[in-house]
């Protein structure tokens, strides 16, 4: 996540928090009294989730010697899922649901926070923990059956165990269905349904006689969001939305621009709550400004042009929009598939070089600075690659973006880069960051034989594998075209 998007997220949250505090809700404030047996003389923080990785603290208290404490405030809390945690140990906290009922109490024990939880005057939290406690009971019964079967070790006992587990599964499923039906409309049920996996029906058979895995995948993806309530803004203050987005975008969607843009627009269109819509726009945009998958930065451009620069995503700071507009202008000509924008460079004798006319199946553009430590580590490794593939259609063009002429020439001599094509901006008028997105060095591009970009911002460690992979793709595509019956 870039610093730009971190700043936008914070600003968006602050604006939303102000809106909530002035939304006409009750101003009776909140009071949550707790007693945790086994905890004493320590500090606890009450914080709500914001996405799956961020927490927004709302109150901090001291726990007394007997384990008692009380969170209190004059203004109502934003509704959602909260954590009660020590300041530095958020992984061992307990959860509380905050809805309209913001005056309640609970008690539990550090020996087992969920199993020992008892809540008073909060129907949502009573449901939340009753459900988890019952599922915990089913889990303990399943472990007991498995341990008994393992100890006995006979086939008869294994059969009995399987029957027992099957009956237990039916009981658990019946309990879940009844719970969801009886308490439909509660936020607790909404949370459980949103995190539930789609129930897969029996898959049809593929040509090989086995269940059709493609059908299973497509069905799963089509029903992935079935239990999610797109109308409820409280879901933004839970880890559910970001967790589901992350899996849907990165695991269930093909990582190419067309597929990602289609799914991004579908997700934004589904979001009925304004804060959820804004979060989805922000999240997807932040994932693809500097994406991990080569060639997908077109998603960032799409999100910026369709949602940010048109005002769909609320941004009040003109500087943010200016930065976004400049970023789009830089990236748009550098997308995979575009012709590489060459500049007039010259070699060490100030003779102009023409990379456009370079005969090579693959051209590796290596933007570097002679005093850059990572560039100095990369140069000898890149030399080995250039020497190894010189007769196989791979050439390296090294472009110095910083330091003096003397430093540049010394770098070439020091690493013996005789098989490189060297370029330098003798006029010192080119902004490599603005034209080639060279925000750091080294920056590596790979071009095909037509000098079109096929990869950019690629770590050196992936260069050879990427070229070999691309070669295999090209061979496969050529073979496919030659197959009988293929056009």
VENUR-V879025 format. One record per pair of residues at least 24 apart in sequence whose C-alpha atoms are under 10 Angstrom apart, sorted by the first residue. I is the first residue (numbers start at 1). GAP is how many residues later the second one is. D is the distance in whole Angstrom. If there is no record, write none. Layout:
I,GAP,D / I,GAP,D
This chain:
1,282,9 / 1,284,10 / 1,285,6 / 1,286,7 / 1,287,9 / 1,288,9 / 1,289,8 / 1,290,10 / 2,284,7 / 2,285,9 / 2,287,8 / 2,288,8 / 3,283,10 / 4,282,9 / 4,316,8 / 4,319,9 / 4,320,9 / 5,277,8 / 5,278,9 / 5,280,9 / 5,281,6 / 5,282,10 / 5,284,10 / 5,315,10 / 6,276,10 / 6,280,9 / 7,313,9 / 8,274,8 / 8,307,8 / 8,309,9 / 8,312,8 / 9,41,10 / 9,269,10 / 9,270,8 / 9,273,8 / 9,274,9 / 9,277,10 / 11,304,9 / 11,305,10 / 11,306,10 / 12,263,9 / 12,266,9 / 12,267,9 / 12,270,10 / 12,301,10 / 12,302,8 / 12,303,8 / 12,304,10 / 13,37,9 / 13,43,9 / 13,262,9 / 13,266,10 / 16,62,10 / 16,259,8 / 17,60,9 / 17,61,7 / 20,56,9 / 20,57,9 / 20,58,7 / 20,59,9 / 21,54,7 / 21,55,7 / 21,56,8 / 21,57,8 / 25,50,9 / 25,51,8 / 25,53,10 / 25,75,9 / 26,49,8 / 26,50,7 / 26,74,8 / 27,46,10 / 27,47,7 / 27,48,5 / 27,49,6 / 27,50,10 / 28,45,9 / 28,46,6 / 28,47,6 / 28,48,7 / 28,74,9 / 28,75,9 / 29,43,8 / 29,44,5 / 29,45,4 / 29,46,4 / 29,47,4 / 29,48,7 / 29,73,7 / 29,74,8 / 30,41,8 / 30,42,5 / 30,43,5 / 30,44,7 / 30,45,7 / 30,46,6 / 30,47,7 / 30,68,10 / 30,70,10 / 30,71,8 / 30,72,5 / 30,73,5 / 30,74,9 / 31,39,7 / 31,40,6 / 31,41,4 / 31,42,7 / 31,43,9 / 31,45,9 / 31,70,10 / 31,71,6 / 31,72,5 / 31,73,7 / 31,74,8 / 32,37,9 / 32,38,6 / 32,39,5 / 32,40,7 / 32,41,9 / 32,64,10 / 32,69,10 / 32,70,7 / 32,71,6 / 32,72,5 / 32,73,5 / 32,74,8 / 33,35,8 / 33,36,6 / 33,37,4 / 33,38,6 / 33,39,8 / 33,70,8 / 33,71,7 / 33,72,5 / 33,73,7 / 33,74,9 / 33,87,10 / 34,29,9 / 34,33,8 / 34,34,6 / 34,35,5 / 34,36,6 / 34,37,8 / 34,50,10 / 34,70,9 / 34,71,6 / 34,72,5 / 34,73,6 / 34,74,8 / 34,85,9 / 35,28,9 / 35,29,10 / 35,31,8 / 35,32,5 / 35,33,4 / 35,34,7 / 35,35,9 / 35,70,8 / 35,71,6 / 35,72,5 / 35,73,6 / 35,74,8 / 35,82,10 / 35,83,10 / 36,27,9 / 36,30,8 / 36,31,5 / 36,32,7 / 36,33,9 / 36,70,8 / 36,71,6 / 36,72,5 / 36,73,5 / 36,74,7 / 36,75,10 / 36,77,8 / 36,80,10 / 36,81,9 / 37,29,8 / 37,30,6 / 37,31,8 / 37,70,8 / 37,71,6 / 37,72,4 / 37,73,6 / 37,74,8 / 37,76,10 / 37,79,10 / 38,27,10 / 38,28,8 / 38,29,7 / 38,70,9 / 38,71,6 / 38,72,6 / 38,73,8 / 39,24,7 / 39,25,9 / 39,26,8 / 39,27,8 / 39,28,5 / 39,29,9 / 39,70,8 / 39,71,7 / 40,24,5 / 40,25,5 / 40,26,6 / 40,27,5 / 40,28,8 / 40,29,10 / 41,24,5 / 41,25,8 / 41,26,7 / 41,27,9 / 42,25,9 / 42,27,10 / 42,44,8 / 42,45,10 / 43,26,9 / 43,42,8 / 43,43,6 / 43,44,7 / 43,45,10 / 44,25,9 / 44,26,10 / 44,27,9 / 44,39,10 / 44,40,6 / 44,41,5 / 44,42,5 / 44,43,6 / 44,44,10 / 44,45,10 / 44,49,9 / 45,26,9 / 45,37,10 / 45,38,8 / 45,39,6 / 45,40,5 / 45,41,6 / 45,42,6 / 45,43,10 / 45,45,9 / 45,48,9 / 46,25,8 / 46,36,7 / 46,37,6 / 46,38,5 / 46,39,7 / 46,40,9 / 46,41,9 / 46,47,10 / 46,48,10 / 46,49,10 / 46,50,9 / 47,30,10 / 47,34,9 / 47,35,5 / 47,36,5 / 47,37,7 / 47,38,8 / 47,40,10 / 47,43,10 / 47,48,10 / 47,49,10 / 47,190,10 / 48,29,9 / 48,30,8 / 48,31,9 / 48,32,7 / 48,33,6 / 48,34,4 / 48,35,6 / 48,36,9 / 48,47,9 / 48,48,9 / 48,49,9 / 48,50,9 / 48,188,10 / 48,189,6 / 48,190,7 / 48,191,10 / 49,31,8 / 49,32,6 / 49,33,6 / 49,34,7 / 49,186,9 / 49,187,8 / 49,188,5 / 49,189,5 / 49,190,6 / 49,191,9 / 50,30,9 / 50,31,9 / 50,32,10 / 50,184,10 / 50,185,9 / 50,186,6 / 50,187,5 / 50,188,6 / 50,189,7 / 50,190,10 / 50,191,9 / 50,192,9 / 50,229,10 / 51,184,9 / 51,185,6 / 51,186,7 / 51,187,6 / 51,188,5 / 51,189,7 / 51,190,7 / 51,191,5 / 51,192,8 / 51,194,10 / 51,228,9 / 51,232,9 / 52,184,9 / 52,185,9 / 52,186,7 / 52,187,4 / 52,188,7 / 52,189,8 / 52,190,5 / 52,191,6 / 52,192,10 / 52,194,10 / 53,185,10 / 53,186,7 / 53,189,8 / 53,190,9 / 54,183,9 / 54,184,10 / 54,185,9 / 55,27,9 / 55,28,8 / 55,35,9 / 55,182,9 / 55,183,10 / 55,184,10 / 56,26,9 / 56,27,10 / 56,181,9 / 57,25,9 / 57,26,9 / 57,27,10 / 57,30,10 / 58,24,10 / 59,25,10 / 60,24,9 / 60,25,10 / 60,26,9 / 60,27,9 / 61,25,10 / 67,40,10 / 67,41,10 / 67,42,10 / 68,39,9 / 70,35,9 / 71,32,10 / 72,30,10 / 72,31,9 / 76,24,8 / 76,25,10 / 76,26,7 / 76,27,10 / 77,25,8 / 78,156,8 / 78,159,8 / 79,108,10 / 79,154,9 / 79,155,6 / 79,156,9 / 79,157,10 / 79,158,7 / 79,159,10 / 80,107,9 / 80,111,10 / 80,152,10 / 80,153,9 / 80,154,5 / 80,155,6 / 80,156,8 / 80,157,5 / 80,158,6 / 80,159,10 / 81,106,9 / 81,107,10 / 81,110,9 / 81,153,8 / 81,154,8 / 81,155,9 / 81,156,6 / 81,157,5 / 81,158,8 / 81,159,10 / 82,155,8 / 82,156,8 / 83,155,10 / 95,30,9 / 95,33,9 / 95,34,9 / 96,26,10 / 96,28,9 / 96,29,6 / 96,30,10 / 96,32,8 / 96,33,9 / 97,25,9 / 97,26,10 / 97,27,7 / 97,28,6 / 97,29,10 / 97,30,10 / 97,31,8 / 97,90,8 / 97,91,8 / 97,94,10 / 97,141,10 / 98,24,9 / 98,26,8 / 98,27,8 / 98,89,9 / 98,136,9 / 99,24,10 / 99,25,8 / 99,26,10 / 99,87,10 / 99,88,8 / 99,135,9 / 100,24,10 / 101,24,10 / 123,63,9 / 123,65,9 / 124,59,10 / 124,62,7 / 124,63,7 / 124,64,6 / 124,65,9 / 125,62,9 / 125,63,7 / 126,62,9 / 127,52,9 / 127,56,8 / 127,59,9 / 127,60,9 / 127,61,7 / 127,62,8 / 128,58,10 / 128,59,9 / 128,60,5 / 128,61,8 / 128,63,9 / 128,64,9 / 129,59,9 / 130,49,10 / 131,44,9 / 131,45,8 / 131,48,8 / 131,49,10 / 131,57,9 / 131,58,9 / 131,61,9 / 132,60,10 / 134,38,9 / 134,41,9 / 134,42,10 / 135,37,7 / 135,40,9 / 135,41,9 / 137,35,10 / 138,27,10 / 138,30,7 / 138,31,8 / 138,33,9 / 138,34,7 / 139,29,9 / 139,30,10 / 139,33,9 / 141,24,9 / 141,27,8 / 142,24,10 / 142,26,7 / 142,27,9 / 187,45,9 / 187,47,9 / 187,48,9 / 189,38,10 / 190,37,8 / 190,38,7 / 190,39,7 / 190,42,9 / 190,45,9 / 191,36,9 / 191,37,8 / 191,38,9 / 191,44,8 / 191,47,9 / 191,48,10 / 191,49,8 / 192,35,9 / 192,36,9 / 192,48,10 / 193,32,10 / 193,33,9 / 193,34,5 / 193,35,7 / 193,36,9 / 194,30,9 / 194,31,7 / 194,32,8 / 194,33,5 / 194,34,4 / 194,35,7 / 194,41,9 / 194,46,7 / 194,47,9 / 194,50,9 / 195,29,10 / 195,30,9 / 195,32,8 / 195,33,8 / 195,44,10 / 195,45,7 / 195,46,9 / 195,48,9 / 195,49,8 / 196,28,9 / 196,29,9 / 196,30,9 / 196,31,7 / 196,32,9 / 197,26,9 / 197,27,7 / 197,28,9 / 197,29,9 / 197,30,9 / 198,24,9 / 198,25,6 / 198,26,6 / 198,27,8 / 198,28,8 / 198,29,8 / 199,24,9 / 199,25,10 / 217,35,8 / 218,34,9 / 220,32,9 / 221,27,8 / 221,31,7 / 221,32,9 / 224,24,8 / 224,28,9 / 225,42,10 / 229,41,10 / 229,42,9 / 229,43,9 / 229,44,10 / 230,37,10 / 230,40,7 / 230,41,5 / 230,42,6 / 230,43,7 / 230,44,10 / 230,46,8 / 230,47,9 / 231,39,9 / 231,40,7 / 231,41,5 / 231,42,5 / 231,43,9 / 231,44,10 / 231,45,8 / 231,46,10 / 232,39,9 / 232,40,8 / 232,41,6 / 232,42,9 / 232,43,9 / 232,44,8 / 233,38,10 / 233,39,9 / 233,40,6 / 233,41,8 / 233,42,6 / 233,43,6 / 233,44,9 / 234,39,9 / 234,41,9 / 234,42,9 / 235,38,10 / 235,40,10 / 235,41,8 / 236,37,10 / 236,39,7 / 236,40,6 / 236,41,10 / 236,43,8 / 236,44,10 / 237,39,10 / 241,35,8 / 241,38,9 / 241,39,9 / 242,37,9 / 242,38,8 / 242,41,8 / 245,35,8 / 245,38,8 / 245,39,8 / 246,37,9 / 246,38,9 / 246,41,9 / 249,35,8 / 249,38,10 / 250,37,10 / 250,43,10 / 255,38,7 / 255,39,9 / 255,40,9 / 255,41,7 / 256,37,9 / 256,38,9 / 256,39,7 / 256,40,6 / 256,41,9 / 256,42,9 / 256,43,9 / 257,38,8 / 257,39,5 / 257,40,8 / 257,41,6 / 257,42,6 / 257,43,9 / 257,45,9 / 258,38,9 / 258,40,9 / 258,41,8 / 259,40,10 / 260,24,9 / 260,36,8 / 260,38,9 / 260,39,7 / 261,35,10 / 261,37,9 / 261,38,6 / 261,39,9 / 261,40,10 / 261,41,7 / 261,42,8 / 262,37,10 / 264,35,9 / 264,38,10 / 264,39,8 / 265,37,10 / 265,38,9 / 265,41,9 / 265,42,10 / 268,39,10 / 274,39,9 / 274,40,10 / 275,38,10 / 277,35,9 / 277,36,8 / 278,29,9 / 278,30,10 / 278,34,8 / 278,35,6 / 278,36,8 / 279,34,9 / 280,33,10 / 281,25,10 / 281,26,7 / 281,27,8 / 281,31,9 / 281,32,7 / 282,25,9 / 282,26,9 / 282,31,8 / 289,38,9 / 289,39,9 / 289,42,9 / 290,167,9 / 291,166,9 / 292,165,9 / 292,166,9 / 293,162,10 / 293,165,9 / 294,41,10 / 294,42,8 / 294,160,8 / 294,161,6 / 294,162,7 / 294,163,8 / 294,164,8 / 294,172,10 / 295,39,10 / 295,40,7 / 295,41,5 / 295,42,8 / 295,158,9 / 295,159,7 / 295,160,6 / 295,161,8 / 295,162,10 / 296,39,8 / 296,40,8 / 297,31,10 / 297,34,8 / 297,35,9 / 297,37,9 / 297,38,7 / 297,39,9 / 297,159,10 / 298,30,9 / 298,33,8 / 298,34,8 / 298,36,9 / 298,37,7 / 298,38,9 / 300,24,10 / 300,27,10 / 300,28,8 / 300,31,9 / 300,32,10 / 301,24,9 / 301,26,9 / 301,27,6 / 301,28,9 / 301,30,8 / 301,31,7 / 301,34,10 / 302,26,9 / 302,30,10 / 304,24,7 / 326,108,9 / 327,107,9 / 327,110,9 / 329,105,9 / 329,106,9 / 330,103,8 / 330,104,6 / 330,105,6 / 330,106,7 / 330,107,7 / 331,103,9 / 331,104,9 / 331,105,8 / 331,106,7 / 333,102,9 / 333,103,9 / 333,120,10 / 334,101,9 / 334,102,7 / 334,103,8 / 334,111,10 / 334,118,10 / 334,119,7 / 334,120,10 / 334,121,10 / 334,122,8 / 335,117,9 / 335,118,7 / 335,119,8 / 335,120,9 / 335,121,8 / 336,109,10 / 336,110,10 / 336,111,9 / 336,116,8 / 336,117,5 / 336,118,5 / 336,119,6 / 336,120,8 / 337,110,9 / 337,111,9 / 337,114,9 / 337,115,6 / 337,116,5 / 337,117,6 / 337,118,9 / 338,109,10 / 338,113,9 / 338,114,5 / 338,115,6 / 338,116,8 / 339,108,9 / 339,109,10 / 339,111,8 / 339,112,6 / 339,113,4 / 339,114,6 / 339,115,10 / 340,96,9 / 340,105,9 / 340,106,10 / 340,107,8 / 340,108,10 / 340,110,9 / 340,111,6 / 340,112,6 / 340,113,6 / 340,114,10 / 341,94,8 / 341,95,8 / 341,110,9 / 341,111,9 / 341,112,10 / 342,93,10 / 342,94,10 / 342,109,10 / 343,80,10 / 343,81,10 / 343,82,9 / 343,87,9 / 343,92,10 / 344,79,9 / 344,80,9 / 344,81,8 / 344,82,9 / 344,83,10 / 344,86,10 / 345,54,8 / 345,77,9 / 345,78,5 / 345,79,5 / 345,80,6 / 345,81,7 / 345,82,9 / 346,53,10 / 346,75,10 / 346,76,8 / 346,77,5 / 346,78,6 / 346,79,7 / 346,80,7 / 346,81,10 / 347,52,10 / 347,62,10 / 347,74,8 / 347,75,6 / 347,76,5 / 347,77,6 / 347,78,9 / 347,79,9 / 348,57,8 / 348,58,10 / 348,60,9 / 348,61,7 / 348,64,10 / 348,74,7 / 348,75,8 / 348,76,8 / 348,78,10 / 350,73,9 / 350,74,9 / 350,75,10 / 350,76,8 / 351,72,10 / 352,71,9 / 352,72,10 / 353,68,8 / 353,69,8 / 353,70,7 / 353,71,10 / 354,67,10 / 354,69,10 / 355,42,8 / 355,66,9 / 355,68,10 / 355,96,8 / 356,93,10 / 356,94,8 / 356,95,7 / 357,92,10 / 357,93,9 / 357,94,9 / 358,37,9 / 358,39,10 / 358,63,10 / 358,91,9 / 358,92,10 / 358,93,9 / 359,34,8 / 359,35,9 / 359,36,9 / 359,90,7 / 359,91,9 / 359,92,10 / 360,30,9 / 360,31,10 / 360,32,9 / 360,33,5 / 360,34,6 / 360,35,6 / 360,36,10 / 360,87,9 / 360,88,8 / 360,89,6 / 360,90,9 / 360,91,9 / 361,31,8 / 361,32,5 / 361,33,6 / 361,34,8 / 361,86,8 / 361,87,6 / 361,88,4 / 361,89,8 / 361,90,9 / 361,106,10 / 361,110,9 / 362,27,10 / 362,30,9 / 362,31,6 / 362,32,5 / 362,33,6 / 362,34,9 / 362,84,7 / 362,85,6 / 362,86,5 / 362,87,6 / 362,88,9 / 362,89,8 / 362,90,10 / 362,91,10 / 362,92,9 / 362,105,8 / 362,108,10 / 362,109,10 / 363,30,8 / 363,31,6 / 363,32,5 / 363,33,6 / 363,34,7 / 363,82,8 / 363,83,6 / 363,84,5 / 363,85,7 / 363,86,8 / 363,87,10 / 363,88,8 / 363,89,10 / 363,90,9 / 363,104,10 / 364,30,7 / 364,31,6 / 364,32,5 / 364,33,6 / 364,34,8 / 364,56,10 / 364,80,7 / 364,81,6 / 364,82,5 / 364,83,6 / 364,84,9 / 364,89,10 / 364,91,9 / 364,92,10 / 364,99,8 / 364,103,10 / 365,30,9 / 365,31,6 / 365,32,5 / 365,33,6 / 365,34,7 / 365,55,10 / 365,56,9 / 365,77,10 / 365,78,8 / 365,79,6 / 365,80,5 / 365,81,6 / 365,82,8 / 365,91,9 / 366,30,7 / 366,31,6 / 366,32,5 / 366,33,6 / 366,34,8 / 366,35,10 / 366,54,10 / 366,55,10 / 366,56,10 / 366,75,9 / 366,76,7 / 366,77,6 / 366,78,5 / 366,79,7 / 366,80,9 / 366,94,9 / 367,30,8 / 367,31,6 / 367,32,5 / 367,33,6 / 367,34,6 / 367,35,9 / 367,56,10 / 367,65,9 / 367,69,9 / 367,71,7 / 367,73,9 / 367,74,7 / 367,75,5 / 367,76,5 / 367,77,6 / 367,78,8 / 368,30,7 / 368,31,6 / 368,32,5 / 368,33,6 / 368,34,8 / 368,35,10 / 368,40,10 / 368,70,9 / 368,72,9 / 368,73,5 / 368,74,5 / 368,75,7 / 368,76,9 / 369,30,8 / 369,31,6 / 369,32,6 / 369,33,5 / 369,34,7 / 369,35,10 / 369,38,9 / 369,39,8 / 369,42,9 / 369,71,9 / 369,72,6 / 369,73,7 / 369,74,10 / 370,30,7 / 370,31,9 / 370,32,7 / 370,33,7 / 370,34,9 / 370,35,10 / 370,36,10 / 370,37,6 / 370,38,6 / 370,39,9 / 370,40,8 / 370,41,6 / 370,42,9 / 370,71,10 / 370,72,10 / 371,31,9 / 371,32,8 / 371,36,8 / 371,37,9 / 371,40,8 / 372,30,9 / 372,31,10 / 372,68,9 / 372,69,7 / 372,70,8 / 373,68,9 / 373,69,9 / 374,67,7 / 374,68,7 / 375,66,7 / 375,67,5 / 375,68,9 / 376,35,8 / 376,38,10 / 376,39,9 / 376,66,9 / 377,65,10 / 378,64,8 / 378,81,10 / 378,82,7 / 378,83,9 / 379,32,9 / 379,33,9 / 379,36,7 / 379,37,9 / 379,38,8 / 379,63,9 / 379,81,10 / 380,34,10 / 380,35,6 / 380,36,8 / 380,37,8 / 381,79,9 / 381,80,9 / 382,35,9 / 382,38,9 / 382,78,8 / 382,79,10 / 382,81,9 / 382,82,10 / 383,32,8 / 383,33,8 / 383,34,6 / 383,35,9 / 383,36,8 / 383,37,8 / 384,33,10 / 384,35,10 / 385,78,9 / 385,79,8 / 386,31,9 / 386,32,10 / 386,33,7 / 386,34,8 / 387,30,10 / 387,31,9 / 387,32,7 / 387,33,9 / 389,75,10 / 390,29,8 / 390,30,10 / 393,56,9 / 394,52,10 / 394,53,10 / 394,54,10 / 394,55,10 / 394,73,9 / 395,24,8 / 395,25,7 / 395,26,8 / 395,51,10 / 395,52,10 / 396,24,5 / 396,25,6 / 396,26,9 / 396,50,9 / 397,24,5 / 397,25,6 / 397,26,7 / 397,47,10 / 397,48,10 / 398,24,5 / 398,25,6 / 398,26,9 / 398,46,9 / 399,24,5 / 399,25,6 / 399,26,8 / 399,33,10 / 399,43,10 / 399,44,10 / 400,24,6 / 400,25,8 / 400,32,10 / 400,41,10 / 400,42,10 / 401,24,8 / 401,27,9 / 401,29,9 / 401,30,9 / 401,31,7 / 401,32,9 / 401,37,9 / 401,40,9 / 401,41,10 / 402,26,9 / 402,30,9 / 402,39,10
